[in-house]
Amino acid sequence: MSRPLRIVFMGTPDFAVPTLRAIHDSGHTVVAVVTQPDRPKGRGRKLTPPPVKKAALDYDVPILQPETVRTDEFHTQLAELKPDLFVVVAFGQILPQSLLVIPTQGAINVHASLLPRHRGAAPIQWAIIKGDAQTGVTTMMMDKGMDTGDILLMRKTAIESDDTAASLHDRLSLMGARLLIDTLNELQGGTLTPTPQAHDQATYASMLKKKDGEIDWSLPAEQIERLIRGLTPWPGAYTFSDGVRLKIFKASVLDREVSITPGTIIECFPGELRVATGKNALAIQEIQGKSGKRLPIDDFLCGCRLPDGTCLGSTKKLR
């Protein structure tokens, strides 16, 4: 039987936690955990550790939190650990080639897409926004590029019609942990066959910003509905009414032809909010307004009247 691998784990957000736990439980040796520094969060700006650090505190393992990995000191720290392998999951910093050559068996990344589609920072969100029928997780050997290394293993899952970025995140997080263990098993068994990516088929999932959530009502209802799901819970899809930001969490597409200005609230039954779009209409089902509470639309409309003919997307926008 092969000896346990000496692994340096690198990751930061919740997505990476199941993989760290899976490696620890598999019998391999986590010789260090590398994660981002604690950051101020919330209204009180309290210094908060990243989720991976919180998880790593359960284990007797060194935790490294470099502001940048591109220092001689950090390079020396990792080299002294004599790792067999780096495992990297949503770490948040690009590793230079000088680090990638430290482990004797290289560095493996777990990425939340079916590479080469959706390379980059936000693959889960963009898979929904773009209307992909399926997505998945990929393990790959890391090189100096952005998610460009050879593919090791891949697992697929359908994107359901009610999937949000949150639900897909949780499913792919667990899939990624299992896939990484399968990858380690095949690595030790000598059965891994790295496959170069088809670079000419690559697409990029750019990092999302709050401004990306503003709804363009001239788009088809189907596209807006995907945007809402893809941006839930963050950064959130939103529009405006008289300068007040309305954050939309759930909506459905109505196969109804409309011939009025996109963004206009159309006649509907009490307790419903239907909005004209560039193609068909959208029925808003969950929304957040001034109160800061996420509400079913009928509860929201009890305290905030939006009459037929109101046009959403006011030019008096809050930033």
C-alpha positions in Angstrom: 0.0 0.0 0.0 1.3 3.5 -0.9 2.3 5.7 1.9 0.0 8.7 2.8 0.8 11.8 0.7 2.2 14.9 2.4 -0.2 17.6 1.2 -0.2 21.4 1.5 -3.9 22.5 1.2 -4.6 25.9 -0.2 -8.2 27.3 -0.1 -10.2 30.1 1.4 -14.1 30.1 1.1 -16.8 27.7 2.2 -16.5 25.9 -1.2 -13.1 24.6 -0.2 -14.0 23.3 3.3 -15.4 19.8 2.3 -12.3 19.1 0.3 -10.0 19.9 3.3 -12.1 17.7 5.5 -12.1 14.9 3.0 -8.3 14.9 2.7 -7.9 14.9 6.5 -10.4 12.0 6.8 -8.7 10.0 4.0 -5.6 9.3 6.0 -3.3 11.6 4.0 -1.2 14.0 5.9 -2.1 17.7 5.7 1.3 19.3 6.6 -0.1 22.9 6.3 -3.1 24.8 5.4 -2.6 28.1 3.4 -5.5 30.5 3.3 -6.1 34.2 2.9 -5.6 36.6 5.8 -8.4 37.5 8.2 -10.5 40.4 6.9 -12.8 42.9 8.5 -16.5 42.1 7.9 -19.9 43.3 8.7 -21.1 46.6 10.0 -18.7 46.5 12.9 -15.8 45.6 10.5 -14.8 42.9 12.9 -11.7 40.9 11.9 -13.0 37.6 10.6 -11.1 34.4 9.7 -11.9 32.8 6.3 -14.0 29.5 6.4 -11.0 27.3 5.6 -9.1 28.7 8.6 -12.1 28.0 10.9 -12.2 24.4 9.6 -8.4 24.0 9.9 -8.5 25.0 13.6 -10.1 21.6 14.2 -6.9 19.9 13.2 -3.4 20.1 14.6 -1.9 21.6 11.5 0.1 24.8 10.8 -2.0 27.6 9.2 -0.3 30.1 6.9 -2.0 33.3 5.8 0.3 35.3 3.5 -0.8 38.6 2.1 1.0 37.5 -1.0 2.6 34.1 -2.0 5.3 35.9 -4.0 7.9 36.3 -1.3 11.1 34.4 -0.6 9.9 33.8 3.0 6.8 32.0 1.9 8.7 30.0 -0.7 11.1 28.8 2.0 8.2 27.9 4.4 6.6 25.7 1.8 9.9 24.1 0.7 10.8 23.2 4.3 7.5 21.2 4.6 8.8 18.8 1.9 5.3 18.3 0.4 4.4 15.6 -2.1 1.5 17.6 -3.4 -0.4 20.9 -3.3 -4.2 20.7 -3.4 -5.7 24.1 -4.3 -9.4 24.9 -4.1 -10.6 28.5 -4.6 -7.5 29.9 -2.8 -7.7 33.4 -4.3 -4.1 34.0 -5.3 -2.3 32.8 -8.5 0.6 30.6 -7.7 3.9 31.4 -9.6 5.8 28.6 -11.3 8.5 28.9 -8.5 5.9 27.5 -6.1 4.3 24.9 -8.3 7.6 23.1 -8.7 8.1 22.6 -4.9 5.9 19.5 -4.4 7.4 16.3 -5.9 4.1 15.3 -7.5 2.9 18.8 -8.6 -0.2 20.7 -7.7 -3.8 19.7 -8.2 -6.7 22.2 -8.5 -10.4 21.5 -8.0 -12.4 23.8 -10.2 -16.2 24.2 -10.3 -16.8 23.8 -14.0 -16.4 21.5 -16.9 -13.1 22.8 -18.2 -12.2 24.5 -20.5 -15.7 26.1 -20.1 -15.9 28.8 -17.4 -12.3 29.2 -16.4 -11.9 32.0 -13.9 -13.4 33.3 -10.7 -17.1 32.8 -10.9 -17.8 29.6 -12.8 -20.9 28.6 -10.7 -22.7 31.8 -11.3 -21.9 32.1 -15.0 -23.0 28.5 -15.7 -26.5 29.5 -14.6 -26.5 32.9 -16.1 -25.5 31.5 -19.5 -28.2 28.9 -19.5 -25.9 25.8 -19.4 -27.8 22.5 -19.2 -25.1 21.0 -17.1 -21.9 21.8 -15.2 -19.7 19.9 -12.8 -16.2 19.8 -11.2 -12.8 19.2 -12.7 -9.5 18.2 -11.1 -6.5 19.4 -13.1 -2.7 19.7 -12.8 -1.8 23.3 -12.2 0.4 25.3 -14.5 1.3 29.0 -14.6 -1.9 29.8 -16.6 -5.4 30.6 -15.2 -7.2 27.2 -15.1 -5.2 26.0 -18.1 -3.6 22.8 -16.8 -4.2 19.3 -18.0 -7.5 17.7 -16.9 -7.3 14.7 -14.6 -10.9 13.8 -13.7 -14.3 15.3 -14.2 -17.8 14.8 -12.9 -21.0 16.3 -14.3 -24.4 17.4 -12.8 -27.5 18.8 -14.4 -28.4 22.4 -13.7 -32.0 22.2 -12.5 -34.6 24.9 -13.3 -34.7 26.0 -9.7 -31.0 25.9 -9.0 -29.5 29.1 -7.7 -25.8 29.9 -7.3 -26.2 28.9 -3.6 -27.7 25.5 -4.3 -25.3 24.7 -7.1 -22.4 25.9 -4.9 -23.3 23.4 -2.2 -23.7 20.5 -4.6 -20.5 21.1 -6.5 -18.6 21.7 -3.2 -19.4 18.1 -2.1 -18.8 16.7 -5.6 -15.4 18.4 -5.7 -14.4 16.8 -2.4 -15.3 13.3 -3.6 -13.6 13.9 -7.0 -10.4 15.0 -5.3 -10.2 11.8 -3.2 -10.8 9.8 -6.4 -8.0 11.7 -8.0 -5.6 11.0 -5.2 -6.5 7.3 -5.3 -5.8 7.2 -9.0 -2.6 9.2 -8.6 -1.3 6.7 -6.0 -2.5 3.8 -8.1 -0.7 5.1 -11.2 -3.9 5.2 -13.3 -4.2 8.9 -13.8 -4.0 10.1 -17.4 -3.7 13.9 -17.8 -5.5 15.2 -20.8 -4.6 18.6 -22.3 -7.5 21.1 -22.5 -9.0 22.2 -25.8 -7.8 25.8 -25.3 -9.7 27.0 -28.4 -12.9 26.1 -26.7 -12.2 28.0 -23.5 -14.7 30.5 -22.0 -14.0 32.8 -19.0 -16.2 33.4 -16.0 -15.1 36.8 -14.8 -15.4 38.0 -11.3 -18.8 39.4 -10.5 -19.3 42.9 -9.0 -22.4 44.4 -7.4 -23.2 46.5 -10.5 -23.5 43.3 -12.5 -26.8 42.6 -10.7 -28.7 45.5 -12.2 -31.5 44.1 -14.3 -31.8 45.2 -17.9 -35.5 44.9 -18.6 -35.0 45.0 -22.4 -33.5 41.5 -22.2 -35.9 38.4 -22.6 -37.6 37.3 -19.4 -35.9 33.9 -19.6 -32.5 35.6 -19.5 -33.4 37.9 -16.6 -34.7 34.9 -14.6 -31.4 33.1 -15.1 -29.6 36.2 -13.9 -31.6 36.3 -10.8 -30.9 32.7 -9.9 -27.2 33.0 -10.9 -26.7 36.0 -8.6 -28.5 34.6 -5.6 -27.3 35.0 -2.9 -24.5 37.4 -4.1 -24.2 40.0 -5.5 -28.0 39.8 -6.0 -30.1 41.0 -8.9 -31.8 44.3 -8.5 -33.8 47.1 -10.0 -35.1 50.5 -8.9 -38.5 52.1 -8.3 -38.3 55.9 -7.7 -34.7 55.6 -6.7 -35.4 52.8 -4.2 -33.4 49.6 -4.8 -35.4 46.5 -5.0 -33.5 43.2 -4.8 -35.2 40.3 -6.5 -34.5 36.7 -5.3 -37.0 34.6 -7.2 -39.1 35.0 -10.3 -40.7 33.0 -13.1 -41.1 33.4 -16.8 -44.6 34.1 -18.2 -45.2 33.1 -21.8 -47.1 36.3 -22.5 -46.5 38.6 -25.4 -46.2 42.3 -24.3 -46.0 45.4 -26.4 -45.2 48.0 -23.7 -41.9 49.5 -22.5 -39.7 46.8 -20.8 -39.6 47.3 -17.1 -43.3 48.4 -16.9 -45.5 46.7 -14.3 -48.4 45.2 -16.1 -52.0 44.5 -15.0 -52.2 41.4 -12.8 -54.1 39.8 -10.0 -53.8 41.1 -6.5 -50.7 39.8 -4.7 -48.8 39.4 -8.0 -46.2 41.6 -9.6 -45.7 41.1 -13.3 -43.1 43.1 -15.3 -42.8 43.5 -19.1 -39.4 42.5 -20.6 -37.9 42.5 -24.0 -39.6 39.2 -24.6 -42.5 37.9 -22.6 -43.1 38.9 -18.9 -41.5 38.1 -15.6 -43.5 37.3 -12.4 -41.6 38.4 -9.3 -42.1 36.0 -6.4 -39.6 37.1 -3.7 -38.2 40.6 -3.2 -36.5 42.8 -0.8 -37.1 46.6 -0.5 -36.6 49.3 2.1 -37.3 47.0 5.0 -34.2 44.9 4.3 -36.3 41.8 4.6 -36.6 39.1 1.9 -40.4 38.7 1.5 -42.9 36.8 -0.6 -44.3 39.2 -3.2 -47.8 39.3 -1.6 -46.4 40.3 1.8 -44.1 42.9 0.1 -47.1 44.5 -1.8 -49.0 44.8 1.5 -46.5 47.5 2.6 -45.3 48.8 -0.8 -47.8 49.6 -3.5 -46.5 49.4 -7.1 -49.5 50.2 -9.4 -49.8 49.1 -13.0 -47.9 51.3 -15.3 -45.0 51.9 -12.8 -41.7 51.7 -14.7 -38.9 49.9 -12.9 -35.3 50.9 -13.5 -35.5 54.5 -12.6 -32.7 56.8 -13.8 -32.3 57.9 -10.1 -30.2 55.0 -9.2 -28.5 54.2 -5.9 -24.9 53.0 -6.2 
